[in-house]
Amino acid sequence: MLTRRHIRIKVMQSLYSLSHEGKQNLNDQVDFFTESVKKSFDLYYLLISVFKHIYALAQNKIQLEKKLQRELSDSFAEKIVKNPYFKFFYEHKIISDYVKKRKINNWELDSEYINKFYIDLTTNPIFLDYSPGLSNENDALFYINFFKECIAPSDMLYDYLEDKQLTWIDDFPVINTHILKQIKLLDIEKIEKINFPVFNLKSEETLFGIELLNKVIFKSDLLESEIKGKTPNWESDRIADIDFILLKMAISELLYFEQIPVRVTINEYLEIAKDYSTPKSNIFINGVLDNISKDFEQNGRLNKSGRGLL
């Protein structure tokens, strides 16, 4: 679910935290990193469970009308309850078990957000003509467009996530993209084949992040010595903290991660610098890494094999 670039960003955040706390405790930083990765999975289940809570809200509205012995005044409630995809997310045990285990009770505590999503769904013109059961394609389009139109672009949701968990803001675009791809491919007739993401400490991406964190922390002095002399007109104390961290991470990859091509490493850190550092950081980092990689190559210090992964 998480890309290598996203893992690199989480390592960068861990190292930034380390540099400001002044501690050299690898175990604490690994815990910080892995918890950040787990939070990404929490965000996935928080977002996917919106379907579950919208279904429950619609169900409650129908039950209330029955108790009041009135004809259903909210026709949209029946549309949602009769949609097989909303029902699927409502009933799925993996989703229920995960949110219970990780105590993801945001939508119970902050139910006004679910109410707002419900209103957005019931008032958006593109949903007005939906009739459940006409076709599987029609039912699928209803719930996919709900996510695309009401959840993914929501400024209200963005502000909420930023307030609840700061790292979720970095996760949000990645998780949104993953969910959208997943729900577009979801086949209600083959639900047993649906794979929900699960955090795994031994996954390739997580192990990559832990190893990168390990190298940068324990090879810190060596990495800093590699940077000295390669930053013309810049003393180390004048280099932005994030730039310094990104350079050390990149040099670690050049020296110790033989399956990651040089150009992949440089491009990845240029893109991260564009998003997280100063306006000219990517130019600065590009120049430094270009010089260092050429120096490593000339001195036989690059040991690269295989195509590598992003």
C-alpha positions in Angstrom: 0.0 0.0 0.0 2.8 2.4 0.8 5.4 3.4 -1.8 9.1 3.5 -1.2 8.9 7.3 -1.5 6.4 7.4 1.3 8.6 5.1 3.4 11.5 7.5 2.8 9.4 10.4 4.0 8.6 8.6 7.2 12.3 7.8 7.8 13.0 11.5 7.1 10.4 12.5 9.8 11.9 10.0 12.3 15.4 11.4 11.7 14.1 15.0 12.0 12.5 14.1 15.3 15.8 12.5 16.4 17.9 15.5 15.5 15.7 17.8 17.5 15.5 15.5 20.5 19.2 15.0 20.5 18.9 11.3 21.2 20.8 8.4 19.5 18.4 5.6 20.6 17.7 3.4 17.6 15.0 1.5 19.3 13.0 4.6 20.0 13.4 5.8 16.4 12.4 2.4 15.0 9.3 2.5 17.2 8.5 6.0 16.0 8.9 4.9 12.4 6.9 1.7 12.7 4.1 3.5 14.6 4.0 6.1 11.8 3.6 3.2 9.3 0.9 1.7 11.4 -0.9 5.0 11.5 -1.1 4.9 7.7 -3.0 1.7 7.9 -5.2 3.2 10.6 -6.0 6.0 8.1 -6.9 3.4 5.5 -9.5 1.8 7.8 -10.7 5.1 9.1 -11.6 6.2 5.5 -12.9 2.9 4.3 -15.1 2.6 7.4 -17.0 5.8 6.3 -19.0 3.4 4.0 -19.9 1.3 7.1 -21.0 4.3 9.1 -23.0 5.9 6.3 -24.8 2.5 5.9 -25.5 2.4 9.7 -26.9 5.9 9.6 -29.2 5.1 6.7 -30.3 2.0 8.6 -31.0 4.0 11.7 -33.1 6.5 9.7 -35.3 3.7 8.3 -35.8 2.1 11.7 -36.7 5.5 13.2 -39.4 6.0 10.6 -40.8 2.6 11.3 -40.9 3.3 15.1 -42.7 6.6 14.4 -45.1 4.6 12.1 -44.5 7.0 9.2 -43.8 6.3 5.6 -40.1 6.7 4.8 -39.4 10.4 4.3 -35.8 9.9 3.4 -35.8 7.9 0.2 -32.0 8.0 0.1 -31.7 5.9 3.2 -33.3 3.0 1.3 -31.0 3.6 -1.7 -27.9 3.3 0.6 -29.2 0.2 2.5 -30.1 -1.6 -0.7 -26.7 -0.9 -2.3 -24.7 -4.1 -2.0 -21.3 -2.3 -1.7 -22.3 -0.2 1.2 -23.7 -3.3 2.8 -20.5 -5.2 2.1 -18.3 -2.7 4.0 -20.9 -2.5 6.8 -20.8 -6.3 7.4 -17.1 -7.1 6.6 -15.5 -8.6 9.7 -11.9 -7.6 8.8 -12.9 -3.9 8.9 -14.8 -4.3 12.1 -12.1 -6.2 13.8 -9.3 -3.8 12.8 -11.1 -0.7 14.0 -12.0 -2.4 17.2 -8.4 -3.7 17.8 -6.8 -0.3 17.0 -9.6 1.6 18.8 -10.4 3.7 15.7 -13.6 5.2 17.1 -13.4 8.6 15.4 -16.7 8.3 13.7 -18.5 7.3 16.9 -17.0 10.3 18.8 -17.2 12.8 15.9 -20.5 11.6 14.3 -21.2 15.0 12.9 -18.7 14.3 10.1 -20.6 11.2 9.1 -23.8 13.3 9.1 -22.1 15.8 6.8 -21.0 13.1 4.4 -24.5 11.8 4.4 -25.9 15.2 3.5 -23.2 15.6 0.8 -24.3 12.3 -0.7 -28.0 13.0 -0.5 -27.8 16.5 -2.0 -25.3 16.0 -4.8 -27.2 16.0 -8.1 -25.2 13.2 -9.6 -26.7 10.7 -7.1 -30.4 11.8 -7.4 -31.3 9.4 -10.2 -29.7 6.3 -8.7 -31.9 3.3 -8.3 -30.3 0.3 -6.5 -30.4 -3.1 -8.1 -30.7 -2.1 -11.8 -27.2 -3.4 -12.5 -24.0 -4.2 -10.7 -22.2 -1.5 -12.7 -24.8 1.1 -11.6 -24.5 0.0 -7.9 -20.7 0.2 -8.1 -20.7 3.6 -9.7 -22.9 5.0 -6.8 -20.4 4.0 -4.1 -17.3 4.8 -6.1 -18.6 8.3 -6.9 -19.5 8.8 -3.3 -15.8 8.3 -2.4 -14.6 10.4 -5.3 -17.0 13.3 -4.8 -17.6 13.4 -1.1 -14.6 11.9 0.7 -11.4 12.3 -1.3 -11.7 16.0 -2.0 -13.2 17.0 1.3 -11.5 20.1 2.9 -13.4 19.4 6.1 -12.0 15.9 6.3 -8.5 17.2 5.5 -8.7 19.7 8.4 -10.0 17.0 10.7 -7.2 14.6 9.9 -4.6 17.3 10.3 -6.0 18.0 13.8 -6.2 14.4 14.8 -2.9 13.0 13.5 -0.3 15.2 11.8 1.3 12.4 9.8 -2.1 11.6 8.2 -1.7 14.7 6.0 1.3 13.1 4.3 -0.6 9.8 4.1 -3.9 11.1 2.8 -3.1 11.4 -0.9 -1.4 7.9 -0.9 -4.2 6.2 0.9 -6.9 8.0 -1.1 -5.3 6.7 -4.3 -5.0 3.2 -3.0 -8.6 3.1 -1.9 -9.9 4.5 -5.2 -8.0 1.9 -7.2 -9.2 -0.9 -4.8 -12.8 0.0 -4.9 -12.8 0.4 -8.7 -11.7 -3.2 -9.0 -13.9 -4.6 -6.3 -16.2 -7.3 -7.6 -19.1 -7.9 -5.2 -19.5 -11.4 -6.7 -15.9 -12.3 -5.7 -15.6 -10.7 -2.3 -13.5 -13.5 -1.0 -10.7 -12.4 -3.2 -10.6 -8.8 -1.8 -7.3 -8.2 0.0 -7.4 -5.6 2.8 -4.0 -4.2 3.6 -2.4 -5.3 6.9 0.7 -3.9 8.6 3.6 -6.3 8.6 6.8 -5.5 10.4 8.6 -7.9 8.0 7.2 -6.5 4.8 9.8 -5.4 2.2 8.9 -1.7 2.5 9.0 -1.7 6.3 12.3 -3.5 6.5 13.7 -1.1 3.9 12.7 1.8 6.1 14.2 0.3 9.3 17.5 -0.6 7.5 17.7 3.0 6.1 17.0 4.5 9.5 19.7 2.2 11.0 22.3 3.1 8.5 21.8 6.9 8.8 21.9 6.8 12.6 25.0 4.5 13.0 26.9 5.8 10.0 26.1 9.4 10.8 29.6 10.7 11.3 30.8 9.0 8.1 27.9 10.4 6.1 28.5 13.9 7.4 32.2 13.6 6.4 31.1 12.6 2.9 29.1 15.9 2.6 31.9 18.1 3.8 33.8 19.6 0.8 30.9 18.8 -1.5 28.8 21.8 -0.6 30.6 24.9 -2.0 29.8 28.1 -0.3 27.8 26.3 2.3 28.9 25.5 5.8 27.2 22.5 7.5 25.4 24.8 10.0 23.9 26.8 7.1 22.4 23.8 5.4 18.7 23.4 6.2 18.0 20.5 8.6 15.8 18.7 6.2 18.4 19.0 3.4 21.1 17.6 5.6 18.9 14.7 6.6 17.9 14.0 3.0 21.6 14.1 1.9 22.6 11.6 4.5 19.7 9.3 3.6 20.6 9.5 -0.1 24.3 8.8 0.5 23.3 5.8 2.6 21.4 4.5 -0.3 24.3 5.1 -2.7 26.7 3.3 -0.5 24.7 0.5 1.2 21.7 -0.3 -0.9 23.1 -2.0 -4.0 19.8 -2.9 -5.7 18.7 0.8 -5.8 20.0 2.5 -8.9 21.9 5.8 -8.4 19.5 7.8 -10.6 16.5 6.4 -8.7 18.0 7.5 -5.4 18.8 11.0 -6.6 15.4 11.5 -8.3 13.5 10.3 -5.2 15.3 12.8 -2.9 14.8 15.6 -5.3 11.1 15.1 -5.3 11.0 14.8 -1.5 13.0 18.1 -1.2 10.5 19.9 -3.5 7.7 19.0 -1.1 9.4 19.3 2.3 12.2 21.7 2.1 13.1 25.2 0.8 12.3 26.3 -2.7 15.8 25.9 -4.0 16.6 22.7 -2.0 16.1 20.4 -4.9 18.7 22.3 -7.0 21.2 22.2 -4.1 20.6 18.6 -3.3 20.9 17.6 -7.0 24.2 19.3 -7.3 25.6 17.7 -4.2 24.4 14.2 -4.9 25.6 14.4 -8.5 29.1 15.3 -7.4 29.2 12.7 -4.7 27.9 9.9 -6.9 30.5 10.7 -9.6 33.2 10.7 -6.9 32.0 7.3 -5.6 31.9 5.9 -9.1 35.4 7.1 -9.9 36.8 5.7 -6.7 35.0 2.3 -7.1 32.8 2.8 -4.1 29.5 2.2 -5.9 28.4 -1.4 -5.7 25.1 -1.6 -7.6 23.4 -4.6 -9.0 19.8 -5.3 -10.2 17.2 -2.9 -11.3 16.0 -2.0 -7.8 12.6 -0.7 -6.7 11.2 2.8 -5.9 
